[in-house]
Structure formats: structure tokens, C-alpha cells
Amino acid sequence: MPQFIKQMKPPQMIIFGFLFVILIGSIFLALPISDQNGQATSYLDSLFMAVSATCVTGLAVVNTADHWNTFGQVIILIMVEVGGLGFMSFLVLLLNMTGQHPSFKSKMLIRDAYNFTSFNNGDKLVKSIVKLSLVTQLIGAVLLSLDFVPKFGWAKGIWFSVFHAVSAHSNAGFDLFETSLFQFKDNPYVLMIMSLLILSGSFGFIVWFDLINLHRIKKITLHSRLALTMTAILVVTGTILYSLLNIQEYNGHPMTFFAQNFFLSITPRSGGFTFSNYNATSYASLVLTMVLMFIGGTSGSTAGGVKTTTFGVLVMNIRYIFSNRFKTIYHERQIPRRIIRRVYEIIFIYLAIIFSFSFVLLITENLPLNNGIEYVFFEVISALATVGLSLGLTPDLTAIGKILIMVLMFIGRIGIMTVIYALGSHAKIDEELIRYPEEEIVVG
């Protein structure tokens, strides 16, 4: 291993690993063998698609179904799988096949990459993650094939089933239907399977392990309890609100109407698939979608956003502040102040990035007539939360716009705090060694 890699901190190695996957993938996509017409794709467009695939976002400057041939689509699918599971999972599998054991630094890397709380059995957990994900994707592919094979034939139907099962479970949002899931708008079966696949990927691996081992350990961690509670609240509330906003589109088929709005409540939380034109929806629907994109999935999952647990702690803390109480309690457990501080840091940095990048894009990009600032804000939130939904800005991005959106997708997938730790100084001063006198400042 090169010396400069050995000297990297775990967050820096995570960034390096993703950049390496993106670089290799972008080179393959730029080659003529990946294009439908046998022509080389511009490297900037290939790089954008590689970033979007590896960061499991789904934003595309070229249509995945029209532009790439089967080879190019396979390359995108591989990047989606690596990006969804994390490159560390494949490193662990490689070490396992060669009979080696992860070093202490590798265990630190595994902990940081998957948000584990300890080093214990990290490599075993990663292998379980891979098995769980592959089994879920296989089940999803089989269920989708029951609809796709009769429609598209055996070869195409199976390929479509595998591609979309992997893409949905990885919360990537890439599709091979040219217009996402528009043709399945009135197909509750496909909408429900895709919704459940997206949901399964956004739960987070820690939550899945708690659920699988619940019969044995007879309890669930506070993290999983909060994640499941917030997910249920968001899904139920989102389904009800979308149903009310779309009540005029009710066509007399309750199952179809429920499946549509259930899907709409799930896909913004990093899924990225759609069966409707967001340009034609109301401003209320756009705001609801942006809020759900901002929140995203659960920590340690394939989803982006500030995460359900982050938002849950924020809501609880605000409630306790209004109650004039200084401790945040959840299920007879006090949430540490450092966690609460981290929540506010994440929320603030997310909002700062959204507003600053949106401001620059409003200068560099040409907005179509009759479109306001929501055209850009929607794109920025979608990229940072690795969702993949768009109002149509992506294909018309300028070179600067493409670079900015790529940066957003990368930050969203790696995680804001990981990027901050990677860019931070190696020298760390213990704040407890230096004490300064206090002085009050009037705020509020």
C-alpha cells in the first residue's frame, strides 16, 4: 500500500475510496463501448454520471436508457452497488477470501464508514450487510420479474428486474424506462414493490440487525427505536398529506390511489424514482417533497439527507426547550449533549450549503420561463440528499453547474461530518487545557 494512503485518517480513506471508484467508472463510461451509438461520451458527462451512480443519487445529464448500451448500464449498476454497500464491504470480502483479517486501522475505517459505535465484530457485520442486501435485492428482483417478464420478455424482463431492484434498494433512482416509472403510474403492484425496496434500503443496517436479532436479544437499541418511529411518522404523515393534495386525481381505485401516495411519501427520502411530473404539481407538494428530501433516510443506510434520527432528536430537543427543560429524554434515556450539539451542527451546515450553492447556481444557470427559485433549490436539495428527483434542470446544467451538483452529491453520500473531519487539521488542541473568561452576548 502506498505510503500516502497509510498516513491517511479513516475519513480521508473513505473519500479516497469513493473517488477511486468514481474515477474508474467515469473512464469506462467515457469509452465508445459504453455508448448506444459507439461514440465516446464527453468526460464531464461521464464523470457526472459516475458521481451520481457511486453516490446513489440518480441525477442524470443523459438518459440512462437511451444513451448507454448494456455494457454502460452494467457499469452504472456496479457503481450503484458499490456506492450503496460502500467500498469497504468489498475490501472486507477480499480480505476474507484471501484469509486475512482487518487491521486495527481497517476496523476504524469500517466503523466510520458504516456509523458503527464500536470496533467489535465490524468485519462480521459488514459481511452480514452484504448478505442481507443481496438477499433483499434478489427477492425484489423476483417480485418485479412477475410483472416485467410478461411485459418485456424473459431476457429484458429479468435484466430490468435485477437493475431496478438493485437501484431501488440502493436508493439510487436510476431506471431503464426512459421516463422513470411513468408507465407504472396505475400499477399498484410495481409501485408497492419499488416503495418497499426503497424503504428497506433507507432503514439502515443497524436497524435491520436489531430487527433480525430481536427474537434473540429481546430488546432494541434506542437508535433503532427512534429511527423506526420517525420512519413510521414520516411515511404515514406523508401518505396522508399527499392524498389530500392529490385528492382531485382520485380515479375510483382506492388501492391504486393509496399505492401512488404511499410511493410519493417514500421516494423523496432518497429513492429518486417518480411516476409524475413535479413541474405540474402544486407548490404545496413541492415544499412537502423538499422537506422529505431534506430529512432523508436513517444513519448507516444507503439514503441521504440529514437522517431521520437527526431530525427526531431535533424535534424532541425543541419540545423540551419549549417545556423549559434542559435534558432531552427519550424512552427513559437521556440523549448526550454532544449528540444534540452534533444535530444542530448538521442542520446548520446542511442549510448553509443549500443556500450558498443555490445562490451560485441562480447566477450560473438559465432558468426557463415561468420557473422561480424553486427550480434551483429543488435540484440542490435533491443532489445534497442524494435523491435524484429534478424539475428538469439537470440535462441543461452548465459546466460550472455540473461541477457544483457533483460536489453536492459527493458531500451528500460521504456525509458532511466525514468531509469536515477529513479536511480538519491533524493537530488537535484539548479545549479543556485552555480556559477563557466568560462574557455574555445578547441573542434572540
C-alpha positions, 0 to 999 in steps of 0.5 A: 500500500502506498505510503500516502494512503497509510498516513491517511485518517479513516475519513480521508480513506473513505473519500479516497475510496469513493473517488477511486471508484468514481474515477474508474467508472467515469473512464469506462463510461467515457469509452465508445463501448459504453455508448448506444451509438459507439461514440465516446461520451464527453468526460464531464458527462461521464464523470457526472454520471459516475458521481451520481451512480457511486453516490446513489443519487440518480441525477442524470445529464443523459438518459440512462436508457437511451444513451448507454448500451448494456455494457454502460448500464452494467457499469452504472449498476456496479457503481450503484452497488458499490456506492450503496454497500460502500467500498469497504464491504468489498475490501472486507470480502477480499480480505476474507477470501484471501484469509486475512483479517482487518487491521486495527486501522481497517476496523476504524475505517469500517466503523466510520464508514458504516456509523458503527459505535464500536470496533467489535465484530465490524468485519462480521457485520459488514459481511452480514450487510452484504448478505442481507442486501443481496438477499433483499435485492434478489427477492425484489428482483423476483417480485418485479420479474412477475410483472416485467417478464410478461411485459418485456420478455424473459431476457429484458424482463429479468435484466430490468428486474435485477437493475431496478431492484438493485437501484431501488434498494440502493436508493439510487433512482436510476431506471431503464424506462426512459421516463422513470416509472411513468408507465407504472403510474396505475400499477399498484403492484410495481409501485408497492414493490419499488416503495418497499425496496426503497424503504428497506434500503433507507432503514439502515443496517443497524436497524435491520440487525436489531430487527433480525436479532430481536427474537434473540436479544429481546430488546432494541437499541434506542437508535433503532427505536427512534429511527423506526418511529420517525420512519413510521411518522414520516411515511404515514404523515406523508401518505396522508398529506399527499392524498389530500393534495392529490385528492382531485386525481382520485380515479375510483381505485382506492388501492391504486390511489393509496399505492401512488401516495404511499410511493410519493411519501417514500421516494423523496427520502432518497429513492429518486424514482417518480411516476409524475411530473413535479413541474405540474404539481402544486407548490404545496407538494413541492415544499412537502417533497423538499422537506422529505428530501431534506430529512432523508433516510436513517444513519448507516443506510444507503439514503441521504439527507440529514437522517431521520434520527437527526431530525427526531432528536431535533424535534424532541430537543425543541419540545423540551426547550419549549417545556423549559427543560434542559435534558432531552429524554427519550424512552427513559434515556437521556440523549448526550449533549454532544449528540444534540450539539452534533444535530444542530451542527448538521442542520446548520451546515446542511442549510448553509450549503443549500443556500450558498450553492443555490445562490451560485447556481441562480447566477450560473444557470438559465432558468426557463420561463415561468420557473422561480427559485424553486427550480434551483433549490429543488435540484440542490436539495435533491443532489445534497440528499442524494435523491435524484428527483429534478424539475428538469434542470439537470440535462441543461446544467452548465459546466460550472453547474455540473461541477457544483451538483457533483460536489453536492452529491459527493458531500451528500453520500460521504456525509458532511461530518466525514468531509469536515473531519477529513479536511480538519487539521491533524493537530488537535488542541484539548479545549479543556487545557485552555480556559477563557473568561466568560462574557455574555452576548445578547441573542434572540 
